Every structure is written in C-alpha cells, then in structure tokens.
Amino acid sequence: MKRGLLMRPVIMCKAPVPGKVKTRLTPALSPQQAAELYMAMAEIVIRRTLRLFPNAWIAADDENHPFFQSFGAPVLPQGAGNLGERMQRMVRRAVDCGADAVLLLGSDSPHMQDARLIAAHRALQTCDVVLGPVQDGGYDLLAVRGYRPELLHGVVWSTPDVLQQTLGNARQLGLSVRCLSTAYDLDTLDDVERARRAGLRI
C-alpha cells in the first residue's frame, strides 16, 4: 500500500527575551511588554500546530530557553545565517529524517485559522510549493516538497518583495506553486488590535 505524503511542520521561533523580540512595537510597549506579547503569540502558534500536526518541530534561536520545554515537542537549533538559510537548514534536516515535505511557519500569525494550515497540507498533495501570502509582501507559511535550496536563493528578507522573489525562484526551477488567500501578520499594534477585534485573545 502506498503511504501518504509525510509532511513535517517546523515552527521558526525566537526565545521571548525582552529587547530581542517584537522590537518594532517599542517604545509604544516596553521591551518586557513586547516580549510577553510575543510569548503569547508564539504559544498559540505552537499549540495550534501541535494540535493539528503532532509531529511538528520547534526550531529555536535558543533551544535551551525554558519557554520551549513545556510543549512536549522536539526543539532544534536554527543555527546561524539569515532567515532563508535557517529555514533551508531545517528543511534539509526534516528531509534527511524522512519527511517528503516541510511546512515552515513563523510566530506572527496566532490568528491564523486551522483551515489555512489544512489547505496548505492538502495543496502539497498535488504541487511542489505552497505559499500563504500576507499583505506586507511576504508570507505566513511556506510548504515545499523535498529539499529545494535554490527556492530561497537571493530573497531579501523583511522587504515587500519576499513573495515575488520566492515565486520567481519557483518559476525558474520549474516548480508548481499554489498560493493561498492573502492574510496579514501581526507586525504592528494596529495589526494586533485588528486580530483582537476578530476574536484573538492575547
């Protein structure tokens, strides 16, 4: 019997250290307040992902931080490099451990609905790359079949061109791509309030 596609979700996450996370929210928030907000967001993302996909990994900048120890999931070091390099490192590790595909998530979308993650998983059955566009020009999820190191080559992170650069790389590689509906990340206090009005409790 042919087995189904084995997908490994990986949550890219930082330790909630004041002054190191959500710095764009200061000085409106103190570094401590920003860290507490980040911690609440990350916890929602991690617990939601594990509820849907119990085989998920947490990829942390400090895998020994106590915040990560309560989730009961493997915590792996992201390692050095820019975001693309760290993401690709995790994809390669997951594939080396037997995954057919990898779903990469960040911690900025605690308001994401279960249906979006399920849709990404389903889309992977028939295409090579799945992207979840967000309004600032990036994406809140990236799912890819196999290890494709060229997919993120040359992407300039934290710019409005991230999505288009990734799509351009996928086209050059001849990969089939599915884009989900456009959503938004929680990067500003206005974004946080928008999500709260929609029912997010943080």
C-alpha positions as CSV (number, residue, x, y, z in Angstrom):
1,M,0.0,0.0,0.0
2,K,1.3,3.4,-0.9
3,R,1.8,5.6,2.1
4,G,0.6,9.2,2.1
5,L,2.7,12.3,1.9
6,L,4.7,12.7,5.1
7,M,4.8,16.4,6.0
8,R,7.0,17.8,8.8
9,P,5.7,21.2,10.2
10,V,8.5,23.3,11.6
11,I,7.8,26.5,13.6
12,M,10.6,29.1,13.4
13,C,10.6,30.7,16.8
14,K,12.7,33.0,19.0
15,A,13.1,32.8,22.7
16,P,10.9,35.6,24.3
17,V,13.7,37.7,25.5
18,P,13.0,41.4,26.2
19,G,14.7,43.6,23.7
20,K,15.1,40.8,21.2
21,V,11.6,40.2,20.0
22,K,8.9,42.5,18.7
23,T,11.2,45.5,18.8
24,R,9.0,47.3,16.3
25,L,6.4,47.6,19.0
26,T,8.7,49.7,21.2
27,P,8.6,52.3,22.6
28,A,4.8,52.1,22.4
29,L,5.3,48.9,24.5
30,S,8.1,48.4,26.9
31,P,10.6,45.6,26.0
32,Q,9.1,43.4,28.7
33,Q,5.5,44.0,27.4
34,A,6.7,43.3,23.8
35,A,8.3,40.0,25.0
36,E,5.2,39.0,26.9
37,L,3.1,39.7,23.8
38,Y,5.5,37.7,21.6
39,M,5.4,34.8,24.1
40,A,1.6,34.7,24.0
41,M,1.6,34.8,20.2
42,A,4.2,32.0,19.9
43,E,2.4,29.8,22.4
44,I,-0.8,30.0,20.4
45,V,1.0,29.2,17.2
46,I,2.9,26.2,18.7
47,R,-0.1,24.7,20.4
48,R,-2.3,25.1,17.4
49,T,0.3,23.5,15.1
50,L,0.8,20.6,17.5
51,R,-2.9,20.0,17.8
52,L,-3.2,19.7,14.1
53,F,0.1,18.1,13.4
54,P,1.6,16.2,16.4
55,N,4.8,15.6,14.5
56,A,5.8,19.3,14.4
57,W,9.2,20.5,15.4
58,I,10.1,23.8,17.0
59,A,13.2,25.5,15.5
60,A,14.5,27.9,18.1
61,D,17.3,30.5,18.2
62,D,18.0,29.3,21.8
63,E,16.8,25.7,22.1
64,N,17.7,25.6,25.8
65,H,15.4,28.5,26.8
66,P,12.8,27.3,29.3
67,F,9.9,28.7,27.3
68,F,10.2,25.8,24.8
69,Q,10.3,23.0,27.3
70,S,6.6,22.8,28.1
71,F,5.2,21.9,24.7
72,G,6.4,18.3,24.5
73,A,7.8,18.8,21.0
74,P,11.3,18.4,19.7
75,V,13.2,21.7,19.9
76,L,16.0,22.0,17.4
77,P,18.6,24.8,16.9
78,Q,18.0,27.1,13.9
79,G,21.7,27.8,13.6
80,A,23.4,30.8,12.1
81,G,22.6,32.8,8.9
82,N,19.8,34.8,7.5
83,L,16.2,33.6,7.7
84,G,16.4,31.8,4.4
85,E,19.5,29.9,5.3
86,R,18.0,28.9,8.7
87,M,14.7,27.8,7.0
88,Q,16.6,25.8,4.4
89,R,18.7,24.1,7.1
90,M,15.5,22.9,8.8
91,V,14.0,21.7,5.5
92,R,17.2,19.7,4.8
93,R,17.2,18.2,8.3
94,A,13.5,17.2,8.1
95,V,14.0,15.6,4.7
96,D,17.1,13.8,5.9
97,C,14.9,12.4,8.7
98,G,12.4,11.0,6.2
99,A,9.9,13.8,5.5
100,D,8.6,14.1,2.0
101,A,7.6,17.8,2.5
102,V,8.1,20.5,5.1
103,L,5.7,23.2,6.3
104,L,7.5,26.3,7.6
105,L,5.7,28.6,10.0
106,G,6.6,31.7,11.9
107,S,5.2,33.1,15.2
108,D,3.5,36.2,13.8
109,S,0.2,34.7,12.9
110,P,-1.6,33.4,16.0
111,H,-4.9,34.5,14.4
112,M,-4.4,32.0,11.5
113,Q,-7.3,29.7,11.1
114,D,-6.9,25.9,11.2
115,A,-8.4,25.8,7.7
116,R,-5.4,27.6,6.3
117,L,-2.9,25.0,7.6
118,I,-5.1,22.2,6.4
119,A,-5.4,23.8,3.0
120,A,-1.6,24.0,2.8
121,H,-1.3,20.4,3.7
122,R,-3.8,19.4,1.1
123,A,-2.3,21.5,-1.7
124,L,1.0,19.8,-1.1
125,Q,-0.5,16.6,-2.4
126,T,-0.6,18.0,-6.0
127,C,2.0,20.8,-6.1
128,D,5.6,21.4,-5.2
129,V,5.4,24.7,-3.2
130,V,2.6,26.3,-1.2
131,L,2.7,29.9,-0.1
132,G,0.5,31.9,2.3
133,P,0.7,35.5,1.1
134,V,0.4,38.4,3.6
135,Q,-0.4,42.0,2.9
136,D,3.1,43.3,3.5
137,G,4.5,41.3,0.6
138,G,5.8,38.3,2.5
139,Y,4.1,35.1,3.5
140,D,2.9,33.5,6.8
141,L,3.7,29.9,5.7
142,L,5.9,28.1,3.1
143,A,5.4,24.5,2.3
144,V,7.7,22.6,0.0
145,R,8.1,19.1,-1.3
146,G,11.7,17.9,-0.9
147,Y,14.8,19.9,-0.3
148,R,15.0,22.9,-2.7
149,P,17.9,25.1,-1.6
150,E,17.6,27.3,-4.7
151,L,14.0,28.3,-3.8
152,L,15.0,31.0,-1.3
153,H,18.3,31.9,-3.0
154,G,18.7,35.7,-3.2
155,V,15.5,36.5,-1.3
156,V,15.8,39.8,0.5
157,W,14.0,39.3,3.8
158,S,11.9,41.9,5.6
159,T,11.1,43.7,2.3
160,P,7.9,43.9,0.2
161,D,9.5,41.7,-2.4
162,V,9.8,38.4,-0.5
163,L,6.8,36.7,-2.0
164,Q,7.6,37.8,-5.6
165,Q,11.2,36.8,-5.3
166,T,10.2,33.4,-4.0
167,L,7.7,32.9,-6.8
168,G,10.3,34.0,-9.3
169,N,12.7,31.3,-8.0
170,A,10.0,28.7,-8.1
171,R,9.3,29.6,-11.8
172,Q,12.9,29.3,-12.7
173,L,13.1,25.9,-11.0
174,G,10.0,24.7,-12.9
175,L,8.1,24.1,-9.6
176,S,4.3,24.0,-9.4
177,V,3.0,26.6,-6.9
178,R,-0.2,27.2,-5.1
179,C,-0.8,30.5,-3.3
180,L,-3.5,30.6,-0.6
181,S,-5.6,33.7,0.1
182,T,-3.9,36.8,1.2
183,A,-3.8,37.3,5.0
184,Y,-1.8,39.5,7.4
185,D,0.9,39.2,10.0
186,L,0.9,40.9,13.5
187,D,3.8,43.3,13.0
188,T,2.3,46.5,14.5
189,L,0.0,47.4,17.3
190,D,-2.7,48.1,14.7
191,D,-2.3,44.6,13.4
192,V,-2.7,43.2,17.0
193,E,-5.8,45.2,17.6
194,R,-7.2,44.1,14.2
195,A,-6.7,40.5,15.3
196,R,-8.2,41.1,18.7
197,R,-11.3,42.6,17.1
198,A,-11.6,39.4,15.1
199,G,-11.6,37.3,18.3
200,L,-7.9,36.6,19.1
201,R,-7.3,36.6,22.8
202,I,-3.8,37.9,23.5
